[in-house]
Amino acid sequence: MELTLEDPKPNKQNEMALRDATDRDVQAMLEVMRAAFVEYRKVLDPPSAAHAETVETVRRRLGRGRAVVAELQNQIVGFAFYEVQSDGLFYFSRLSVLPAFRRRGIGLALVEYIEGRAAEANAPGVRLGARVQLPHLVARYEKMGYRITRYMKHEGYTQPTYVYMEKIYSRA
Ligand SMILES: CC(C)(COP(=O)(O)OP(=O)(O)OC[C@H]1O[C@@H](n2cnc3c(N)ncnc32)[C@H](O)[C@@H]1OP(=O)(O)O)[C@@H](O)C(=O)NCCC(=O)NCCS
């Protein structure tokens, strides 16, 4: 079938691309993280350490682990750090999507990319940390197959402030 002028044209430029981050992405990742986490300023107790990240801390994290970035038309619109923990599970953190690009599956695609990397590496599963104060996020991860495995407290707090959640593929 031929395309007519009225038909939407396939446009590769509008497709999202996912790839592992390099050192050149540090500044863009920092900007995406700041824009993503700004909604939690003066909301979370204790405040998210994301607000205190700098080019140096992002570069250091990238040095000891990896990150995935989501690009649209060569602009980084989302990312997450990930690393392998001592028990072999992949751990991801600072999952961030620019507010203007949310609710179109980019956050899910970033998590699925990390899950794919974990599966390729025969890791037993994937872990993340989520704030108890953000039950909608915990529920979202539950929908994605994650289960709460531990309740954790920040130093100086008497009640749990965050949880570890895991999606386990296999126990070696
Ligand atoms: C959490 C976060 C990364 C999600 O990013 P996102 O790209 O909006 O994620 P998704 O689009 O995959 O999913 C978000 C919602 O949009 C919905 N959605 C996905 N695609 C959709 C579409 N095409 N149309 C409408 N809704 C859609 C999902 O079902 C989901 O709904 P839910 O929250 O009710 O389950 C983003 O909100 C963010 O950066 N938040 C601030 C930082 C943060 O909290 N990070 C996580 C720390 S643990």
The ligand as an ORCA input file, in Angstrom:
! r2SCAN-3c Opt
* xyz 0 1
  C       9.195      7.576     38.160
  C       9.491      8.094     36.771
  C      10.925      7.729     36.382
  C       8.516      7.443     35.785
  O       8.865      7.859     34.462
  P       7.825      7.723     33.244
  O       8.600      7.800     31.992
  O       6.705      8.674     33.417
  O       7.317      6.221     33.460
  P       6.277      5.430     32.557
  O       5.780      6.288     31.441
  O       6.925      4.137     32.192
  O       5.126      5.134     33.576
  C       4.507      6.189     34.313
  C       3.021      6.075     34.255
  O       2.605      6.387     32.947
  C       1.755      5.355     32.471
  N       1.977      5.279     31.038
  C       2.995      4.673     30.399
  N       2.850      4.808     29.058
  C       1.710      5.536     28.875
  C       1.045      6.035     27.733
  N       1.506      5.799     26.498
  N      -0.060      6.779     27.933
  C      -0.521      7.036     29.176
  N       0.070      6.585     30.302
  C       1.162      5.861     30.135
  C       2.214      4.122     33.195
  O       1.188      3.144     33.261
  C       2.506      4.695     34.544
  O       1.310      4.846     35.279
  P       1.269      4.535     36.828
  O       2.321      5.418     37.452
  O      -0.129      4.905     37.193
  O       1.595      3.085     36.924
  C       9.323      9.642     36.665
  O       8.026      9.965     37.110
  C      10.344     10.419     37.477
  O      11.430     10.777     36.957
  N      10.001     10.730     38.753
  C      10.879     11.485     39.649
  C      12.052     10.676     40.119
  C      11.627      9.352     40.777
  O      10.677      9.275     41.536
  N      12.383      8.296     40.471
  C      12.145      6.960     40.994
  C      12.850      6.785     42.297
  S      12.597      5.128     42.927
*
